[in-house]
Amino acid sequence: MDYIEKISGQYDGSILLHAPYKGKKDGNIPEELYSILCISNGILETMCLSDTEEPIVIGWIVYPHDMILEQTAFYTENYGIKGTIFSDDGAGCPYIIKNDRSITSFNGIDDEEYKIADTLSDFFQ
């Protein structure tokens, strides 16, 4: 599965890749997410300013390795979330890969989790 190609297509190529993650493999990060990090340790969404055509960063599409671990620990400790936090919707609702590989979003205001995709591949359609 070429997740980078899917992500690039979903964002019309307006992404910024980073150097691959070279650290120790963490057993808490699902394999499909780890495969993305081994190509780019985090992926940012970008857009071009209309007057200069200079790209600017909008936000994370996929968090870098350390941020995944930090956000997962935070939401596990403070909200009892089970799964791996890998991004958010830009408004503070994290996206989570569950143990069954489904993707959910957590709304902290409502204290509710909603399923939004069956797999990470479906999420990046």
N, C-alpha and C positions, 0 to 999 in steps of 0.2 A: 504494500500500500504506500503510495507516494503522498504523504500528508502535506508536504511542502507545496507540491503542485496543486493539490486541492485547495489549500489555504490561499495560495496566490491567485487561483481562479476565482475564489469567493470574493476576494478583495480587489479584483481587477489589477493584480500586480502591484498594488500599493502597499507593499510590505517591506520591512527592513529586517534582514537576517543578521545573525551574530556568529561569532566563532563557535565551533562545536563544543559541547560539554565534554571535558576530558577527565573529569574527576571519577571517583569511585562510584560504582553503580549502587544505588540505594534501593533496597527491596521494597520500599514503600511507594515507589513510583511505578505505575503500570507500564508494561512493555511498550505499548503503542505510543505512550507519551515519551518514554525514554528514547524511542527511535527518532522522534522529532528533535529532542535535545542533542542527540549525537550529530545531527546535521546543523542545527542552529540552537544555541543555548538561549532560548527566548525569541519570540517573533513579535515585532511591533507593527501596528497599522500606521500608515503615513497618508498624507494628502499634500498636494501642491498648492501653494498660495497662488491665486489667480494673477496677481500683479507681477510676481517674480518667477513663478514656476519652480520655486525652491521648495523641496519637500520638508514637511514638518511632521513631528510625531503626534499621533492622536492618542494611542494607548496600546496596552499589551493585548495581543491575540493569544499568545501562549507565554506564560511567565517563564523566566529563567529557572534553572534547577534550584538554587538557594531560595528564591522567592516562593517556589512551589512548596518546599519544606516548611518555610516560615508561615505561610498562609494556612497550610494544612494543619500545622500545630496550633495556630491561633484559633481556627474555627473548631477544631476538635476539643480544645480545652474550654473555650468560652461558650460554645453552642452545642457541643456533643455531636457534631457532624461526623459521619463515617464516610470515608472515601478520600480522594486526593483532589485538592483545590488546584486548578491549573490556569485559571483566568477569571475574568469577571465581565459584567455587562457594561461597564463604564459608569454605572450608577450605584455601585457598592454591593451588587448581588453576585457572589462567586459562582463559578461553574465547577462542578464536582464530577469526577469519574468515580462511580460506585464500584464495589467489588464484583458486581455482575456485568460491569463494563458499560452500563447505561450512564447517561449524562443528566445531571439535575442542576437546578439553579436554586440557591437559598436566598430567601427574602428575609433579612433580619428584622425588619419592621413588623412583618406578619408572623415571624418565627415559623415559616413554612418552607418546605422544600418541594419543588415541582420538577417532574421528569420532563425533559425537553428533547431528548434523542435516545435512540436505542444503543448507539455506539458512537465513538469519537468520529469515525468516518461519516456517519449520518449527520453529526453535529456540524461538520465542515462541508456540507452540501451546498 
